[in-house]
Amino acid sequence: MKSLIDKGISTIRNDGVKVFAMRTWKYGLVKLKRLTRPNDVKNIEKWKQLKNKYKGKRIFIIGNGPSLNKMPLYLLEGEYTISFNRFNLMFERLNWLPNFYMVTDDLVIKDMYSQINQEILPLVEHAFFPDIHPSNVEFSKYISHRDNVHWLNMDQPQFRADLPYCGINKTVVNGAIQVVAYMGFTEIYLIGVDMTFADQKVKKLNSRNWEAAEKDPNHFDPRYFGKGLKYHNPTVHEMLEKFEEGREFFANRGVKIFNAGYGGKLEVFPRVDFDSLFDLNDIQIQALLNTSRVLKERNITFHEALNSPLITEPTETYPNLFKASGEFGITLIPLLIFDYLPVGPYKGEYFFVKR
């Protein structure tokens, strides 16, 4: 109850009484629907089957921050992973696909439900969504009722262990922590949860809902929240408070949460070095890079990429296959993503393949 009261006070302060009244009305409709609709017995049974299914295993929760472009994500092949929202923009750059997928944002679901149904759900083992968002958006009317889809009751902004009851808690990452802990994962590594947001030109619909007016500088791909796409204003201090609440909640339940990301400002969880989590020699690493979808689909070997020309500064035209070092390579990814796909990094170099 306290969390609901705090949320109401924050809404009045930021958006005024009118917006507060509208949101309260919508939330009231959600509660009315809960009272008048029968329990989804099939969904409850599916959640029972997921309880502790992966007991004692480790998982990587993948945020969508720009730091992902710095990371050797190819090392995650064979690991359990959960991704969110528009992470499908990353699929073509990987040698693996996520096991699990989740969306809790009512604006995202309206923008990309077709992509989710057609491009993402057929590829993942399990996917998780609120059946009804607290804003009264019915995800169950947008998302296909496939066997691998699991519905959550996310009415209350709190941490829960009795899923399908689960709090959104300001970010889909907090929802995912509850989901994977319920499934039995006891070692959770966050990557790409940068908690850094550069200025982006937006149309402010209200303090909570924004519409992008230019390319996105705050995610791994400039198309993520590109021009015309709607998203929620990231309230970093509120997200950090919820992360702290989640840390305490799960520490008492034997679940260890670490930040294995590169850089960023998330210091709530203890940091670990991402690369140190993998015991691979150079031959094994090159073998992983050879399985990159970018290279395989074009019949290019990683050896060929290694021997491609080195570009050290911006140019008007680039070869079909080239490499770039360090920070220059990182800056090229968002600049060239519409025409080139990146592979790497490997020993400080990034490899770019013409689309």
C-alpha positions in Angstrom: 0.0 0.0 0.0 2.8 2.4 0.9 4.4 2.0 -2.6 1.0 2.8 -4.2 0.7 5.9 -2.1 4.2 7.1 -2.9 3.5 6.5 -6.6 0.4 8.6 -6.3 2.1 11.5 -4.6 4.9 11.4 -7.2 2.3 11.6 -10.0 0.5 14.6 -8.5 3.8 16.4 -8.0 5.0 15.8 -11.5 1.8 15.8 -13.6 -0.9 17.4 -11.5 -4.2 16.2 -10.2 -5.9 15.7 -13.6 -3.3 13.1 -14.7 -3.4 11.5 -11.3 -7.2 11.1 -11.5 -6.9 9.6 -15.0 -4.3 7.1 -13.9 -6.3 6.2 -10.8 -9.4 5.6 -13.0 -7.4 3.3 -15.3 -6.0 1.4 -12.4 -9.5 1.1 -10.9 -10.6 -0.5 -14.2 -7.7 -3.0 -13.9 -8.9 -4.0 -10.4 -12.5 -4.3 -11.6 -11.4 -6.7 -14.4 -9.5 -8.8 -11.9 -12.7 -9.1 -9.8 -14.9 -10.0 -12.7 -12.7 -12.4 -14.7 -12.0 -16.0 -13.8 -8.5 -17.1 -12.9 -6.4 -18.3 -15.9 -6.0 -21.9 -14.8 -3.8 -22.8 -17.7 -1.4 -19.9 -17.1 -1.2 -20.8 -13.4 -0.3 -24.4 -14.3 2.4 -23.2 -16.7 4.0 -21.1 -13.9 4.0 -24.1 -11.6 6.0 -26.0 -14.2 8.6 -23.2 -14.3 9.1 -23.1 -10.5 12.8 -23.9 -9.8 13.2 -25.5 -13.3 16.7 -24.0 -13.6 17.6 -24.4 -9.9 21.2 -23.4 -9.0 22.1 -22.2 -12.5 23.4 -18.8 -13.6 21.8 -16.4 -16.0 22.7 -13.1 -17.8 20.0 -10.4 -17.7 20.7 -8.2 -20.7 19.8 -4.5 -20.6 19.9 -2.5 -23.8 22.4 0.2 -22.9 25.1 1.4 -25.4 27.8 -0.5 -23.4 26.6 -3.7 -25.1 28.5 -2.5 -28.2 31.8 -2.7 -26.2 31.2 -6.2 -24.9 32.2 -9.6 -26.4 28.6 -10.9 -26.4 29.7 -13.9 -28.5 31.0 -15.3 -25.2 27.3 -15.9 -24.1 26.9 -18.7 -26.5 25.5 -21.7 -24.4 24.6 -19.4 -21.4 21.1 -18.7 -20.2 20.0 -15.2 -21.1 16.9 -13.1 -20.9 16.4 -10.0 -23.1 13.8 -7.2 -23.4 12.0 -4.9 -25.7 13.9 -4.2 -29.0 16.8 -6.5 -28.3 15.7 -8.2 -31.5 17.7 -5.5 -33.3 20.8 -7.3 -31.9 19.8 -10.7 -33.2 21.5 -10.4 -36.6 24.8 -9.5 -34.8 25.0 -12.6 -32.5 26.0 -16.3 -32.6 23.2 -17.2 -30.2 19.6 -16.2 -29.4 18.2 -15.4 -25.9 16.4 -18.2 -24.1 13.8 -15.8 -22.5 12.2 -12.6 -23.5 10.1 -10.0 -21.6 8.3 -6.7 -22.1 6.5 -4.7 -19.4 6.2 -1.3 -21.1 2.7 -0.4 -22.3 4.1 2.0 -24.9 6.6 -0.5 -26.3 4.0 -3.2 -26.7 1.8 -1.0 -28.9 4.7 -0.1 -31.1 6.2 -3.5 -31.7 3.6 -6.2 -30.9 3.7 -7.4 -34.5 7.5 -7.9 -34.4 7.2 -9.7 -31.1 4.6 -12.1 -32.4 6.2 -12.8 -35.7 10.0 -12.4 -35.1 10.7 -13.0 -31.4 8.2 -15.5 -29.9 9.0 -18.3 -32.4 12.7 -18.1 -31.4 12.6 -18.0 -27.6 11.9 -20.8 -25.1 9.7 -18.7 -22.8 8.3 -15.1 -22.9 6.8 -13.0 -20.1 4.3 -10.2 -20.2 1.7 -8.6 -17.9 -1.8 -9.7 -18.9 -3.1 -6.3 -18.0 -0.7 -3.4 -17.5 -1.5 -1.1 -14.5 -2.3 1.6 -17.1 -5.2 -0.7 -18.3 -3.4 -1.7 -21.5 -4.3 -5.4 -22.1 -1.2 -7.0 -23.4 -3.2 -10.2 -23.8 -5.0 -8.6 -26.7 -1.7 -7.7 -28.5 0.4 -10.8 -27.8 -0.3 -14.2 -29.4 -1.4 -16.8 -26.8 1.3 -19.3 -27.6 2.4 -22.1 -25.3 5.7 -20.3 -24.5 3.9 -17.1 -23.4 3.4 -16.6 -19.6 1.2 -13.9 -18.2 2.1 -11.9 -15.1 -0.1 -10.0 -12.6 1.9 -6.8 -12.3 -0.6 -4.6 -10.5 1.4 -3.9 -7.4 4.8 -2.0 -7.4 6.6 -4.5 -5.1 9.0 -7.5 -5.3 7.3 -10.9 -5.1 8.4 -14.5 -4.9 4.9 -16.0 -5.6 4.7 -15.5 -9.3 2.7 -14.9 -11.5 2.4 -11.9 -9.0 5.3 -9.6 -9.9 6.1 -5.9 -9.7 7.3 -3.8 -12.6 9.2 -1.6 -10.1 10.3 1.1 -12.6 12.2 -1.1 -15.0 11.7 -4.4 -16.9 15.0 -5.5 -15.3 13.4 -5.7 -11.9 10.6 -7.7 -13.3 13.1 -10.1 -14.9 15.0 -10.5 -11.7 11.8 -11.8 -10.0 11.0 -14.1 -13.0 14.5 -15.7 -13.2 14.7 -16.1 -9.4 11.3 -17.9 -9.4 12.7 -20.2 -12.1 15.5 -21.2 -9.8 18.5 -19.2 -11.0 20.6 -18.3 -8.0 23.5 -16.5 -9.8 22.3 -13.4 -11.8 24.6 -11.2 -13.9 23.4 -7.9 -15.2 24.9 -6.5 -18.4 24.0 -3.4 -20.4 22.1 -1.9 -17.5 24.1 1.3 -17.8 21.9 3.8 -16.0 23.3 6.6 -18.1 21.1 8.7 -20.4 22.3 11.4 -22.8 19.9 14.2 -23.9 17.6 13.2 -26.8 15.2 15.5 -28.6 11.7 14.4 -27.7 8.1 15.4 -27.7 6.9 15.3 -24.1 3.4 14.0 -24.0 3.6 14.3 -20.2 6.3 13.8 -17.6 6.1 10.0 -18.1 5.5 9.5 -21.8 7.9 10.8 -24.4 8.1 10.5 -28.2 11.5 10.5 -29.8 12.3 13.2 -32.4 15.7 11.9 -33.4 17.9 8.8 -33.4 18.4 7.1 -30.0 21.8 7.8 -28.2 20.9 5.8 -25.1 20.7 2.2 -26.4 23.0 -0.1 -28.4 21.3 0.8 -31.6 20.1 4.3 -32.8 16.9 2.7 -34.1 15.9 1.4 -30.6 13.8 4.4 -29.6 14.2 6.2 -33.0 12.2 9.1 -34.3 8.5 8.6 -33.8 8.7 5.8 -31.2 7.3 6.4 -27.7 8.9 5.5 -24.4 8.8 6.4 -20.7 11.0 9.1 -19.3 13.8 7.2 -17.5 13.7 8.3 -13.8 17.1 7.1 -12.8 16.8 7.9 -9.0 13.6 5.9 -8.7 15.0 3.0 -10.6 18.1 2.9 -8.4 15.9 3.0 -5.3 14.0 -0.1 -6.6 17.2 -1.8 -7.4 18.3 -1.4 -3.8 14.9 -2.8 -2.6 15.3 -5.8 -4.9 18.9 -6.4 -3.8 17.7 -6.7 -0.2 14.7 -8.8 -1.1 16.7 -11.4 -2.9 19.7 -11.4 -0.7 17.5 -12.9 2.0 16.4 -15.7 -0.5 19.9 -16.9 -1.5 19.9 -15.2 -4.9 23.2 -13.4 -5.8 23.0 -10.5 -8.2 26.1 -8.9 -9.8 26.7 -6.2 -12.3 29.0 -7.7 -15.0 28.5 -4.8 -17.4 31.2 -2.5 -18.9 31.1 0.9 -17.3 27.8 2.6 -16.5 26.6 4.0 -13.2 24.9 1.0 -11.6 26.7 0.5 -8.3 23.8 -1.1 -6.3 25.1 -4.6 -7.1 28.7 -5.8 -6.6 30.7 -5.6 -9.8 32.4 -8.6 -11.5 34.6 -8.7 -14.6 32.5 -10.1 -17.4 35.5 -11.6 -19.3 36.6 -13.4 -16.2 33.4 -15.4 -16.1 34.5 -17.4 -19.2 37.5 -19.9 -19.2 38.3 -20.0 -22.9 41.5 -20.0 -24.8 42.2 -18.0 -28.0 41.3 -20.9 -30.3 38.0 -21.3 -28.6 37.2 -17.6 -28.8 38.0 -17.5 -32.5 35.8 -20.5 -33.0 32.9 -18.6 -31.4 33.5 -15.7 -33.6 33.4 -18.0 -36.6 29.8 -18.9 -35.7 28.7 -15.2 -35.9 25.5 -15.0 -37.9 27.0 -12.0 -39.8 29.9 -14.0 -41.1 28.2 -17.3 -41.6 25.4 -15.9 -43.8 28.0 -14.3 -46.0 30.4 -17.3 -46.1 33.1 -15.2 -44.5 35.6 -16.8 -42.1 36.8 -14.9 -39.1 40.4 -15.4 -40.4 39.3 -13.3 -43.4 37.9 -10.7 -41.1 41.2 -10.7 -39.2 43.1 -10.0 -42.4 40.7 -7.3 -43.6 42.0 -3.7 -44.1 42.4 -1.5 -41.0 40.5 1.8 -41.1 41.8 4.4 -38.6 39.7 7.5 -39.4 36.3 8.4 -40.9 36.0 8.2 -44.7 33.4 8.8 -47.3 33.3 5.2 -48.4 34.3 2.0 -46.6 35.2 -1.4 -48.0 32.8 -4.3 -47.8 34.9 -5.9 -45.1 37.2 -3.9 -42.8 38.3 -3.6 -39.2 38.7 -0.7 -36.8 40.4 -0.4 -33.4 39.3 0.8 -30.0 37.1 3.8 -29.4 37.0 4.5 -33.1 35.4 1.2 -33.8 32.8 1.7 -31.1 31.9 5.1 -32.5 31.4 3.6 -36.0 28.8 1.1 -34.8 25.8 3.6 -34.5 27.1 5.6 -37.4 27.2 2.7 -39.9 24.6 0.3 -38.4 22.2 1.0 -41.3 24.8 -0.2 -43.9 27.3 -2.4 -41.9 27.0 -5.1 -39.2 29.7 -5.2 -36.6 31.5 -8.3 -35.2 33.6 -8.4 -32.1 35.3 -7.0 -30.2 38.4 -9.2 -30.4 41.7 -8.0 -29.0 40.5 -4.4 -29.2 39.3 -4.6 -32.8 35.8 -4.5 -34.4 35.1 -6.0 -37.8 32.5 -4.5 -40.1 30.6 -6.4 -42.8 28.6 -4.7 -45.5 24.9 -5.5 -45.3 
